[in-house]
Amino acid sequence: GAVVSQHPSRVICKSGTSVKIECRSLDFQATTMFWYRQFPKQSLMLMATSNEGSKATYEQGVEKDKFLINHASLTLSTLTVTSAHPEDSSFYICSARGPPRGIYEQYFGPGTRLTVT
Amino acid sequence: AQKVTQAQTEISVVEKEDVTLDCVYETRDTTYYLFWYKQPPSGELVFLIRRNSFDEQNEISGRYSWNFQKSTSSFNFTITASQVVDSAVYFCAGRSASKIIFGSGTRLSIRP
């Protein structure tokens, strides 16, 4: 099956700093990528959807200036948490999907655990 | 709008018992997909099954089985002869537009 990777798997940063999380589709071209956030013992909440080469579409309540998403290539999307605060500590999971006539299934990455101190 | 409801927050059973996890999916669309994922303590989602709205056949895979009833919008998941390794959080999810949304999850604990 298709593989999606995330880097780093864990990151600890200080309050006020920015942190970047990478999501890569390893063996297929991801025309659409999704970013989810999961707080402890809660469900996965969709943060945003991005199509390659276009601006991301954010879900209601998600601050686009705080969570910067870049999907500049068909295999890479990045999520940058700017000026991180302890409340941003969470498990971030990306998901990638290919074009309708290709790998149209949605595959999930292993997640990145962010801790802001 | 779409909504996935998993009414069972936590379930605990003794090993070898059968257990059923409930899921109800609500959408106005007639075409949609339903999923079940397992999330062990490591956090990585494990894909279990995908079912489209036009296929109401039950599915069985080893000790796992799924029952989809479109009339009640339910997509229930049964584990037969549960094992300790089945302990995890299980998420039901649905997709009727372009994005997958998740239910709140059911934490399943299998006691030896």
Interface residues (C-beta under 8 A of the other chain):
Chain A: T32 F34 Q38 K41 Q42 S43 L44 M45 L46 T49 F91 I93 S95 E105 Q106 F108 P110 G111 R113
Chain B: Y37 S42 G43 E44 L45 F47 R50 F91 R95 S98 K99 I100 I101 F102 G103 S104 G105 R107
